[in-house]
Amino acid sequence: MPLIGAVMLLATETQKAIGIKRISQIKRELFPHKRNQAQEAFDKSPEHIRRTVCFHAGLKERHIKMKFAEMSYSERKQIVWALNDLIDLSKTLPRFISDDDCELNVN
């Protein structure tokens, strides 16, 4: 395990939050024109996908119609968390599921 990983395991939740916030600041300073992938993904998604993301993030119906930039920082964090969860889920799914899978296996 890299040293930084070992250090992070020993950090308190407050220290982790401070570290994550500082890393974000450094990234903004070093890469000011870097695109925001979460913002693009959310804003460009059709309504039914935004509904799924907002539901998983624990947000309200009104968030579905909002742009990412219109949300509070904590709401945006919830969207990022939900998007990452959905990315993890997608990694466990097969590339394609056939209509044949609507039929039940009867053994």
Backbone as CSV, one residue per row, in Angstrom:
resi,resn,N_x,N_y,N_z,CA_x,CA_y,CA_z,C_x,C_y,C_z
1,MET,0.855,-1.173,0.000,0.000,0.000,0.000,0.892,1.224,0.000
2,PRO,0.572,2.207,-0.857,1.373,3.428,-0.858,1.263,4.142,0.479
3,LEU,2.279,4.910,0.776,2.310,5.623,2.052,1.103,6.526,2.213
4,ILE,0.706,7.232,1.162,-0.432,8.144,1.292,-1.701,7.372,1.643
5,GLY,-1.857,6.152,1.099,-3.016,5.331,1.434,-3.018,4.964,2.909
6,ALA,-1.855,4.646,3.445,-1.759,4.297,4.858,-2.069,5.501,5.730
7,VAL,-1.614,6.662,5.322,-1.881,7.875,6.082,-3.370,8.182,6.066
8,MET,-4.013,8.030,4.928,-5.437,8.328,4.824,-6.265,7.397,5.701
9,LEU,-5.831,6.167,5.868,-6.569,5.232,6.708,-6.549,5.662,8.170
10,LEU,-5.525,6.375,8.577,-5.398,6.806,9.955,-6.056,8.165,10.205
11,ALA,-6.465,8.837,9.169,-7.042,10.169,9.310,-8.479,10.082,9.809
12,THR,-8.878,11.105,10.558,-10.270,11.195,11.015,-11.130,11.651,9.843
13,GLU,-12.440,11.578,10.001,-13.348,12.027,8.943,-13.145,13.514,8.652
14,THR,-12.911,14.295,9.680,-12.679,15.732,9.500,-11.403,15.967,8.704
15,GLN,-10.342,15.232,9.041,-9.076,15.369,8.324,-9.237,14.941,6.865
16,LYS,-9.993,13.886,6.629,-10.237,13.440,5.251,-10.973,14.516,4.474
17,ALA,-11.997,15.106,5.080,-12.773,16.153,4.411,-11.889,17.352,4.077
18,ILE,-11.024,17.728,5.001,-10.101,18.849,4.763,-9.156,18.501,3.615
19,GLY,-8.638,17.290,3.627,-7.730,16.850,2.568,-8.398,16.837,1.204
20,ILE,-9.612,16.335,1.134,-10.347,16.296,-0.134,-10.626,17.710,-0.623
21,LYS,-11.009,18.595,0.289,-11.277,19.989,-0.078,-10.001,20.653,-0.609
22,ARG,-8.878,20.402,0.031,-7.605,21.004,-0.394,-7.177,20.458,-1.755
23,ILE,-7.364,19.173,-1.976,-7.029,18.578,-3.283,-7.874,19.227,-4.370
24,SER,-9.146,19.449,-4.085,-10.032,20.111,-5.050,-9.546,21.524,-5.366
25,GLN,-9.111,22.249,-4.333,-8.587,23.603,-4.542,-7.344,23.579,-5.426
26,ILE,-6.457,22.651,-5.153,-5.218,22.538,-5.938,-5.552,22.214,-7.390
27,LYS,-6.488,21.297,-7.605,-6.889,20.946,-8.971,-7.458,22.147,-9.708
28,ARG,-8.276,22.948,-9.018,-8.848,24.146,-9.655,-7.757,25.146,-10.002
29,GLU,-6.742,25.271,-9.149,-5.656,26.213,-9.404,-4.759,25.742,-10.544
30,LEU,-4.473,24.453,-10.596,-3.576,23.914,-11.622,-4.279,23.711,-12.959
31,PHE,-5.563,23.382,-12.928,-6.316,23.081,-14.148,-7.615,23.888,-14.169
32,PRO,-7.504,25.220,-14.308,-8.693,26.064,-14.195,-9.725,25.849,-15.302
33,HIS,-9.319,25.327,-16.431,-10.240,25.163,-17.554,-10.668,23.707,-17.744
34,LYS,-10.368,22.879,-16.774,-10.754,21.468,-16.873,-12.264,21.359,-16.782
35,ARG,-12.828,20.539,-17.630,-14.282,20.392,-17.646,-14.764,19.628,-16.419
36,ASN,-15.970,19.913,-16.020,-16.583,19.257,-14.875,-17.412,18.088,-15.390
37,GLN,-16.907,16.886,-15.214,-17.559,15.701,-15.769,-18.916,15.434,-15.123
38,ALA,-19.018,15.661,-13.828,-20.294,15.440,-13.148,-21.346,16.406,-13.669
39,GLN,-20.955,17.659,-13.826,-21.885,18.671,-14.325,-22.349,18.319,-15.738
40,GLU,-21.415,17.957,-16.594,-21.765,17.596,-17.970,-22.668,16.366,-18.010
41,ALA,-22.315,15.356,-17.222,-23.106,14.122,-17.226,-24.528,14.388,-16.751
42,PHE,-24.671,15.154,-15.677,-26.000,15.419,-15.143,-26.801,16.317,-16.086
43,ASP,-26.201,17.415,-16.511,-26.925,18.388,-17.335,-27.320,17.829,-18.701
44,LYS,-26.525,16.918,-19.253,-26.806,16.372,-20.580,-27.687,15.122,-20.533
45,SER,-27.957,14.609,-19.343,-28.756,13.399,-19.220,-30.231,13.694,-19.468
46,PRO,-30.936,12.734,-20.079,-32.379,12.915,-20.238,-33.076,12.875,-18.877
47,GLU,-34.289,13.362,-18.843,-35.003,13.497,-17.577,-35.117,12.178,-16.809
48,HIS,-35.358,11.070,-17.503,-35.524,9.800,-16.780,-34.220,9.370,-16.094
49,ILE,-33.083,9.724,-16.654,-31.799,9.402,-16.011,-31.566,10.347,-14.832
50,ARG,-31.839,11.633,-15.018,-31.708,12.588,-13.908,-32.628,12.192,-12.754
51,ARG,-33.806,11.682,-13.070,-34.737,11.221,-12.033,-34.096,10.076,-11.232
52,THR,-33.472,9.142,-11.925,-32.813,8.020,-11.267,-31.670,8.500,-10.376
53,VAL,-30.853,9.397,-10.907,-29.712,9.924,-10.148,-30.202,10.677,-8.912
54,CYS,-31.190,11.544,-9.096,-31.710,12.330,-7.965,-32.347,11.427,-6.917
55,PHE,-33.075,10.403,-7.359,-33.675,9.466,-6.410,-32.580,8.779,-5.598
56,HIS,-31.559,8.288,-6.287,-30.469,7.586,-5.597,-29.704,8.532,-4.670
57,ALA,-29.625,9.808,-5.054,-28.920,10.800,-4.238,-29.765,11.273,-3.058
58,GLY,-31.038,10.868,-3.025,-31.910,11.278,-1.932,-32.409,12.714,-2.073
59,LEU,-32.425,13.214,-3.305,-32.874,14.579,-3.538,-34.362,14.597,-3.877
60,LYS,-34.897,15.777,-4.013,-36.332,15.970,-4.225,-36.673,16.057,-5.713
61,GLU,-37.955,15.974,-6.002,-38.469,16.040,-7.371,-37.987,17.306,-8.089
62,ARG,-37.904,18.411,-7.373,-37.517,19.686,-7.995,-36.094,19.654,-8.558
63,HIS,-35.241,18.803,-8.018,-33.850,18.733,-8.476,-33.737,18.169,-9.890
64,ILE,-34.728,17.396,-10.305,-34.687,16.773,-11.631,-34.618,17.825,-12.729
65,LYS,-35.316,18.922,-12.545,-35.369,19.986,-13.555,-34.226,20.993,-13.421
66,MET,-33.496,20.933,-12.326,-32.428,21.906,-12.080,-31.167,21.566,-12.867
67,LYS,-30.381,22.589,-13.142,-29.037,22.387,-13.673,-28.115,22.124,-12.489
68,PHE,-27.012,21.449,-12.749,-26.039,21.123,-11.714,-25.575,22.387,-10.989
69,ALA,-25.337,23.456,-11.746,-24.835,24.711,-11.174,-25.861,25.407,-10.281
70,GLU,-27.126,25.064,-10.419,-28.182,25.676,-9.609,-28.318,25.029,-8.234
71,MET,-27.658,23.913,-8.035,-27.754,23.183,-6.773,-26.733,23.699,-5.772
72,SER,-27.012,23.445,-4.500,-26.056,23.809,-3.448,-24.862,22.854,-3.502
73,TYR,-23.820,23.224,-2.807,-22.624,22.378,-2.763,-22.962,20.981,-2.228
74,SER,-23.750,20.909,-1.159,-24.080,19.595,-0.576,-24.943,18.770,-1.536
75,GLU,-25.827,19.425,-2.287,-26.636,18.705,-3.274,-25.765,18.186,-4.412
76,ARG,-24.807,19.001,-4.830,-23.887,18.546,-5.886,-23.050,17.371,-5.404
77,LYS,-22.646,17.395,-4.126,-21.886,16.263,-3.574,-22.733,14.993,-3.614
78,GLN,-24.027,15.122,-3.312,-24.920,13.963,-3.354,-25.051,13.439,-4.786
79,ILE,-25.101,14.338,-5.755,-25.169,13.923,-7.160,-23.895,13.183,-7.543
80,VAL,-22.742,13.713,-7.154,-21.464,13.053,-7.463,-21.425,11.669,-6.831
81,TRP,-21.858,11.562,-5.574,-21.883,10.277,-4.885,-22.783,9.297,-5.649
82,ALA,-23.964,9.755,-6.064,-24.897,8.890,-6.786,-24.323,8.466,-8.137
83,LEU,-23.713,9.402,-8.852,-23.103,9.057,-10.139,-22.008,8.006,-9.958
84,ASN,-21.165,8.174,-8.947,-20.115,7.189,-8.692,-20.701,5.831,-8.320
85,ASP,-21.776,5.830,-7.549,-22.447,4.571,-7.220,-22.969,3.892,-8.480
86,LEU,-23.572,4.662,-9.373,-24.110,4.094,-10.610,-22.985,3.603,-11.529
87,ILE,-21.861,4.304,-11.517,-20.702,3.837,-12.289,-20.247,2.480,-11.751
88,ASP,-20.166,2.360,-10.422,-19.783,1.078,-9.816,-20.773,-0.019,-10.177
89,LEU,-22.064,0.299,-10.143,-23.080,-0.690,-10.517,-22.907,-1.128,-11.962
90,SER,-22.658,-0.163,-12.837,-22.542,-0.501,-14.259,-21.374,-1.448,-14.535
91,LYS,-20.368,-1.393,-13.696,-19.220,-2.292,-13.874,-19.577,-3.743,-13.576
92,THR,-20.649,-3.968,-12.826,-21.045,-5.330,-12.474,-22.043,-5.916,-13.460
93,LEU,-22.551,-5.097,-14.368,-23.575,-5.549,-15.308,-22.946,-6.092,-16.582
94,PRO,-23.632,-7.048,-17.232,-23.141,-7.510,-18.535,-23.300,-6.403,-19.574
95,ARG,-22.613,-6.512,-20.687,-22.660,-5.491,-21.735,-24.046,-5.404,-22.370
96,PHE,-24.788,-6.513,-22.409,-26.101,-6.526,-23.039,-26.964,-7.567,-22.348
97,ILE,-28.215,-7.231,-22.151,-29.171,-8.188,-21.604,-30.281,-8.330,-22.628
98,SER,-30.519,-9.541,-23.062,-31.482,-9.838,-24.117,-32.914,-9.851,-23.591
99,ASP,-33.856,-9.610,-24.488,-35.277,-9.738,-24.146,-35.615,-11.165,-23.708
100,ASP,-34.799,-12.118,-24.134,-35.016,-13.513,-23.716,-34.916,-13.654,-22.208
101,ASP,-34.214,-12.752,-21.565,-34.061,-12.819,-20.110,-35.325,-12.433,-19.354
102,CYS,-36.369,-12.025,-20.086,-37.669,-11.782,-19.441,-38.311,-13.108,-19.025
103,GLU,-37.903,-14.172,-19.701,-38.433,-15.506,-19.375,-37.725,-16.035,-18.138
104,LEU,-38.474,-16.702,-17.285,-37.895,-17.288,-16.082,-37.340,-18.671,-16.371
105,ASN,-36.246,-19.000,-15.706,-35.726,-20.374,-15.793,-36.571,-21.245,-14.874
106,VAL,-37.152,-22.272,-15.437,-37.971,-23.180,-14.640,-37.232,-24.505,-14.579
107,ASN,-36.672,-24.792,-13.426,-35.905,-26.023,-13.261,-36.570,-26.911,-12.241
